[in-house]
Amino acid sequence: MKSAKSKARLNEMRTPSRSKQNLFQGEKDPVEVYCRLRPMPRDTDIPCIKILSPTTLLLTPPSTAISYRNEGAKTMKYTFKEVFPPDANQQDIFDKVALPLVEGLVKGKNGLLFTYGVTGSGKTFTMTGEPQNCGILPRCLNVLFKTINELQAHKYVFKPDKMNMFDIQNEAEAMLERQQELHKFKSNRKNNSNPNLAMSDTEMNKIDGLNEDNQYAVFVTYIEIYNNSVFDLLDDGPSITKNLQSKVIREDAASNMYVHGVTEVEIKSAEEAFDAFYLGLKRKRMAHTTLNAESSRSHSVFTIRLVQAPVDSMGEAVIQNKEYLSISQLSLVDLAGSERTNRTKNTGQRLREAGNINKSLMTLRSCMEILRENQINGAKNKVPYRDSKITHLFKNYFEGHGHVRMIVCANLRAEDYDETIQVMRFAEMAAEVEVLKPQINNAASTLGLMTGRRKANRLFTTARDNINRPEAKDLEMDLGLVYSLGPDFPSLELNSSQASHIIKELIAHLEMRISRRETLKRSKALKDEKLRSMLLDMEKESMDIKSENVSLRGQLAAAQRRNKALEDRITASENAALSYQRKLSEMSEYSSALKRDLQEKELLLSQNKLDKEKQKKILERKYHHKIAAEHEKAKEINSEKQQLQNEVEEKENRLRIIAQALNGGRSDNITDLRKGTGDMAAQTSVRDFTPGSTPRALPAHLLTPFTTAPQTRESRDTPATSRRGVAIANPRYKRSLSADGKGWVEHAPSKIVPMGTVMKPNIANSKCVNKLTNVKDITSSKKSKYCLVTQDQDTDGELSTTLYKGNIVPTCGGGAQVIFNDVEMLKQFSPTKEPDTSRRTSGTTCARHSGKRRDTGGSPPHTPSNTNAKTQDGGSSQDMRLSSNIPYLYSFA
Ligand SMILES: Nc1ncnc2c1ncn2[C@@H]1O[C@H](COP(=O)(O)OP(=O)(O)OP(=O)(O)O)[C@@H](O)[C@H]1O
């Protein structure tokens, strides 16, 4: 119930249309209006159009639309010749809308196709298309050239006369112009091609029903109507954006409208046509609006004119008569988008553009309306074609003869509803306008020329060429009249009584003809048989060839596949090689940078080397000087040493004399010595020599540090103020050597080097101590000898053990003192070392130095460990760390 109601309401709302009777009266055709819906730009968009059937649309106003406010939610239904859904492809649209127009074009009919719709609804997409998805225009050119391909006249045979008509030139004139053009082309070659617009040859089929007895030529013009001025897009002059002259629209002798002085280019192939189109496209004014980033702001008109003229009876050259020319044209129009200026928010130039666009579309609309009214009511209202350039130019289509088709492009989305509804109304109204059916001008038929003459001529030429070929020499050919039955009939006039002989003659003639006919029949039958068998052979051969062809095709396809694979591999390897080359060049750059670095560093290095050599030479020179100086000094020292040695020897001799004197009690000797030695005698203390001990000569350097002042017997009893802390030995308390037990106190280092490596004396009846902490060790009556053991490494790296031996003498304070009187050195030389001849004695040398010293308070002797010697009566301890190996006196006061 509800659906019936709404259906009734829909019917009510449909705009008034004329009855079918009116539409198809007489020799007129209505304007055919198609609708193409473009896919919605965003998934979130809400549609306002629904496809009810392949020809009908339903529009529902959204609540935001102006018409919703005025009329409420009234749905509108619109009918078209066909509705193309959003997923319709370009080929479908071309086949259904444009192909019939191209067919009409080759048959001499005019056609007009325009796209109409709001901005961004897909007009340009439909007309031009996109790379790899061509629109109507490239497809029209493609199919046209595929159709007329071999039937084209040579270039410049037809030449525009600048007044919308054409002249016909003979072959010589045309050739001259071609040569001139070739010359110009070479010097001024430009490439405007856009390969993306070109289509593959296999995509299009050719049109059937072409008059093959005509020669054809294609001319194109491409104009733009911008701000109601006409501009030539194929003009090779100054750039379209600079100071371009607008063109005027004129009427030619046949009352056809045309753009005066427009560049009309003769095109010989689809590629040339694309070049021309692309050149024009580049020049088209494009501007951005807020609605569409690439919106065209002008109407563009691409016109294809096809000129055709019949060939002569020989089927070769065009008949040189303009009257037989047939000119048909197909105009493909991409109208600028209609838009609501308050919605686009355009200002200034853009606002003016929009105003002009809308005005021209409005004029188109009112022209259509008035035309329709005139056609319906028979009124003769003036149609305002001249109000706008676009309507002015297409006046002929509406008043003259031609097919007019329109594609209405529409957006499904609700936000475009208000504009879309206007477009739909215009489309509905345009569909009711009628145009006269185009007439076919077949001037050639009035010439009385046979049809198919061109083909016949071609076949004849081919056959003649074949006969002249050398391989056709042996071919059996019957080029004369094959089936003649003999001479002409004798006279059959029976005008006398002897006519019977005429009858006999006739009978004989007829019999002869009959027999000849029989012969011919037999020969024909034979020939037929021969031909049949020949045909059979040929058929067989053809079958063989076909099967061979199939297998060859298979092989070819396989080879092509292989080739393709190889090509792919080659491309891949080329790419890889390229990348390797890049890497190689990078590496070589890097290596050359490294080499440069290396060279710089080598340079620096050699510089440094030179500097060092220089310094070395300087140092060597200095060193030589120093060595020489050292030699000099050594010589001096040696001589000094020699002198000193002499002195020491002399002193030793004196000391020996003193010792002898002491032992022998010869005081006179002492006196002599004192007299003789002066200071030297005073430096040596006689009291330090223990009776019974073996006097030994101490080296001078061991003696000197302890003898700072001459000592006398008196001064021995009273210690010098500087030696106040040191106990004085009291010879009265001295134990006799024979009485004591000759026990040894052996003061050895705590860390003794293992016996295997260092010499160590074996002292019998000894007590070994590492530290002298207990005074009883030396004051006990059993120990009268003291031996201090040190182990050390000499300057040659040899280890030696030194024994400092002495007697323990009790002091008057109850303590004890040690008087060193012997030094024993045990050394072991390594056989691998360079022997020191001065010291070596069959592998082991014992150096023994003896001497007696009286402690004079000098530096304490060296001990292998830190030794604190405490005095017996609790006196202060003494640090005995030493810096030399010289034996001293231990004193325990
Ligand atoms: N049927 C379609 N399928 C896919 N994309 C489309 C279709 N129609 C239009 N488009 C896309 O929509 C955009 C606008 O289309 P187009 O430029 O053809 O609009 P227009 O009506 O010519 O605009 P204007 O009037 O401003 O020139 C383009 O990017 C185009 O690719």
The ligand as an SDF file (V2000), in Angstrom:
LIG
                    3D

 31 33  0  0  0  0  0  0  0  0999 V2000
   34.3750    7.2540  -12.8610 N   0  0  0  0  0  0  0  0  0  0  0  0
   35.4510    7.5530  -12.1640 C   0  0  0  0  0  0  0  0  0  0  0  0
   36.2070    6.5840  -11.6690 N   0  0  0  0  0  0  0  0  0  0  0  0
   37.2910    6.8860  -10.9570 C   0  0  0  0  0  0  0  0  0  0  0  0
   37.7200    8.1380  -10.6940 N   0  0  0  0  0  0  0  0  0  0  0  0
   37.0010    9.1510  -11.1610 C   0  0  0  0  0  0  0  0  0  0  0  0
   35.8450    8.9150  -11.9160 C   0  0  0  0  0  0  0  0  0  0  0  0
   35.3540   10.0990  -12.2450 N   0  0  0  0  0  0  0  0  0  0  0  0
   36.1530   11.0360  -11.7260 C   0  0  0  0  0  0  0  0  0  0  0  0
   37.1580   10.4690  -11.0820 N   0  0  0  0  0  0  0  0  0  0  0  0
   38.2380   11.1580  -10.3690 C   0  0  0  0  0  0  0  0  0  0  0  0
   37.7130   12.3310   -9.7830 O   0  0  0  0  0  0  0  0  0  0  0  0
   38.5780   13.4260   -9.8990 C   0  0  0  0  0  0  0  0  0  0  0  0
   37.8710   14.6110  -10.5600 C   0  0  0  0  0  0  0  0  0  0  0  0
   37.5050   14.2070  -11.8320 O   0  0  0  0  0  0  0  0  0  0  0  0
   37.5340   15.1980  -13.0700 P   0  0  0  0  0  0  0  0  0  0  0  0
   38.7530   16.0660  -13.0890 O   0  0  0  0  0  0  0  0  0  0  0  0
   37.2940   14.4000  -14.2840 O   0  0  0  0  0  0  0  0  0  0  0  0
   36.3350   16.1180  -12.7260 O   0  0  0  0  0  0  0  0  0  0  0  0
   35.7190   17.2660  -13.6350 P   0  0  0  0  0  0  0  0  0  0  0  0
   34.2730   17.0940  -13.6130 O   0  0  0  0  0  0  0  0  0  0  0  0
   36.3760   17.2920  -14.9570 O   0  0  0  0  0  0  0  0  0  0  0  0
   36.1280   18.5610  -12.8010 O   0  0  0  0  0  0  0  0  0  0  0  0
   36.1660   20.0650  -13.3910 P   0  0  0  0  0  0  0  0  0  0  0  0
   34.8560   20.4450  -13.7980 O   0  0  0  0  0  0  0  0  0  0  0  0
   36.6370   20.8550  -12.2370 O   0  0  0  0  0  0  0  0  0  0  0  0
   37.1500   20.0030  -14.4860 O   0  0  0  0  0  0  0  0  0  0  0  0
   39.7470   12.9470  -10.7150 C   0  0  0  0  0  0  0  0  0  0  0  0
   40.8170   12.6710   -9.8360 O   0  0  0  0  0  0  0  0  0  0  0  0
   39.2950   11.6590  -11.3310 C   0  0  0  0  0  0  0  0  0  0  0  0
   40.3550   10.7250  -11.4310 O   0  0  0  0  0  0  0  0  0  0  0  0
  1  2  1  0
  2  3  1  0
  2  7  2  0
  3  4  2  0
  4  5  1  0
  5  6  2  0
  6  7  1  0
  6 10  1  0
  7  8  1  0
  8  9  2  0
  9 10  1  0
 10 11  1  0
 11 12  1  0
 11 30  1  0
 12 13  1  0
 13 14  1  0
 13 28  1  0
 14 15  1  0
 15 16  1  0
 16 17  2  0
 16 18  1  0
 16 19  1  0
 19 20  1  0
 20 21  2  0
 20 22  1  0
 20 23  1  0
 23 24  1  0
 24 25  2  0
 24 26  1  0
 24 27  1  0
 28 29  1  0
 28 30  1  0
 30 31  1  0
M  END
$$$$
